[in-house]
Amino acid sequence: MKLIYLYDEFMRVPDNINGQPVYIFDQKLQKNYQISDKIIEYRYFLAEQAGATIYQGETLQVINDINQKKGISSILSKNTFIPEYQNLFQQLREVYDLDLLPDYFLSTDKYLQPAKRFFQYWNKIKKPLKY
């Protein structure tokens, strides 16, 4: 089974990607910052919308439990600059075949061209954000 690991920066399954999405509420990964109830509720909604199976617990333990029950052939997620997730991905690589999509801003399929000034960038992204 191909597992798609969703987390706060990656809450949408890319088009044409097959696999079982999962979202794990892991308080240890988010220990360095407070998350409001509304954000938790929003992430839960996004996970449901993505068709993810939702778990609560320590991420490595949950993934190992899934592997014991269903057998994981590979894991797909998105690269990040958050140190806690980088450490998690390093630990996952030791056991599983882990593919990381390039880090990008926004959950869209449209990659943006680099802008020299912020307002050039803002003018490109405000429409997809419905701002």
Phi and psi in degrees as a GROMACS rama.xvg file:
@    title "Ramachandran Plot"
@    xaxis  label "Phi"
@    yaxis  label "Psi"
@TYPE xy
-90.6348  124.937  LYS-2
-101.614  134.432  LEU-3
-109.944  109.606  ILE-4
-89.0927  110.214  TYR-5
-93.8829  143.498  LEU-6
-148.436  -178.457  TYR-7
-55.8788  -26.2567  ASP-8
-94.9356  -4.88734  GLU-9
-141.658  82.875  PHE-10
-112.78  18.6857  MET-11
-139.645  132.572  ARG-12
-77.4778  124.064  VAL-13
-60.6781  151.529  PRO-14
-61.0416  149.524  ASP-15
62.2897  22.5027  ASN-16
-112.667  123.644  ILE-17
-102.059  143.861  ASN-18
158.047  177.056  GLY-19
-100.109  109.412  GLN-20
-74.5681  142.415  PRO-21
-133.383  146.509  VAL-22
-128.533  132.442  TYR-23
-122.865  119.982  ILE-24
-78.209  108.346  PHE-25
-124.439  105.756  ASP-26
-68.7332  -26.4717  GLN-27
-66.4451  -36.707  LYS-28
-69.6893  -26.5792  LEU-29
-107.87  26.3611  GLN-30
-70.1167  -22.0761  LYS-31
-87.0304  -4.23509  ASN-32
-148.537  148.502  TYR-33
-82.7745  141.846  GLN-34
-124.096  127.052  ILE-35
-72.9417  161.464  SER-36
-61.1805  -34.2905  ASP-37
-65.8551  -38.1125  LYS-38
-68.1339  -41.4706  ILE-39
-60.2394  -44.6594  ILE-40
-62.3691  -41.0741  GLU-41
-65.1223  -43.1535  TYR-42
-64.7768  -38.0193  ARG-43
-61.1438  -44.7452  TYR-44
-60.6869  -45.743  PHE-45
-63.9384  -39.3109  LEU-46
-64.0516  -43.454  ALA-47
-61.6317  -43.453  GLU-48
-62.4714  -32.8034  GLN-49
-80.0488  -4.45939  ALA-50
78.2702  23.8645  GLY-51
-81.475  147.675  ALA-52
-82.3705  130.969  THR-53
-107.343  130.776  ILE-54
-125.9  165.006  TYR-55
-133.325  132.622  GLN-56
147.917  -169.522  GLY-57
-75.5566  127.115  GLU-58
-56.1067  -49.851  THR-59
-59.8325  -40.8542  LEU-60
-66.2815  -42.3333  GLN-61
-63.6661  -44.346  VAL-62
-64.7305  -40.5328  ILE-63
-63.3736  -38.5163  ASN-64
-63.6885  -42.3545  ASP-65
-61.5669  -42.297  ILE-66
-61.9981  -40.2612  ASN-67
-66.5939  -35.7451  GLN-68
-82.5785  -41.163  LYS-69
-119.621  -18.5958  LYS-70
77.6804  112.029  GLY-71
-99.9713  123.091  ILE-72
-85.8474  -36.4228  SER-73
-160.056  163.076  SER-74
-125.936  135.405  ILE-75
-117.32  135.778  LEU-76
-152.887  -164.299  SER-77
-121.738  138.503  LYS-78
-62.8609  155.728  ASN-79
-151.612  166.055  THR-80
-101.007  -0.404435  PHE-81
-74.3217  119.802  ILE-82
-57.6519  -38.4533  PRO-83
-61.4005  -40.8971  GLU-84
-74.981  -33.1845  TYR-85
-61.7973  -42.1326  GLN-86
-63.7609  -42.3691  ASN-87
-59.5151  -46.7353  LEU-88
-64.0646  -36.4718  PHE-89
-62.3661  -42.9743  GLN-90
-67.2778  -38.3001  GLN-91
-65.1473  -37.7656  LEU-92
-61.6787  -28.0911  ARG-93
-68.0005  -24.2891  GLU-94
-115.436  -36.4729  VAL-95
-117.5  161.318  TYR-96
-80.9932  106.375  ASP-97
-109.626  124.021  LEU-98
-110.392  128.045  ASP-99
-114.747  125.944  LEU-100
-71.3307  152.993  LEU-101
-61.2595  149.604  PRO-102
-70.4117  131.027  ASP-103
-145.275  156.359  TYR-104
-94.0052  135.68  PHE-105
79.4813  149.185  LEU-106
-97.349  65.3708  SER-107
-127.108  167.037  THR-108
-90.3439  -5.83807  ASP-109
-91.588  114.216  LYS-110
-84.2358  135.842  TYR-111
-91.6785  144.552  LEU-112
-74.9459  144.86  GLN-113
-61.4755  142.926  PRO-114
-113.588  146.195  ALA-115
-80.7352  -25.4663  LYS-116
-127.576  153.848  ARG-117
-59.8635  -42.3122  PHE-118
-67.6368  -28.398  PHE-119
-63.2429  -43.3968  GLN-120
-64.6867  -47.4322  TYR-121
-59.9248  -42.8158  TRP-122
-62.7065  -29.5543  ASN-123
-76.1229  -34.6312  LYS-124
-98.0333  -15.3119  ILE-125
-67.1373  -31.8522  LYS-126
-66.4557  -48.8723  LYS-127
-62.4652  -27.1598  PRO-128
-79.1393  -11.5836  LEU-129
58.3371  45.4616  LYS-130
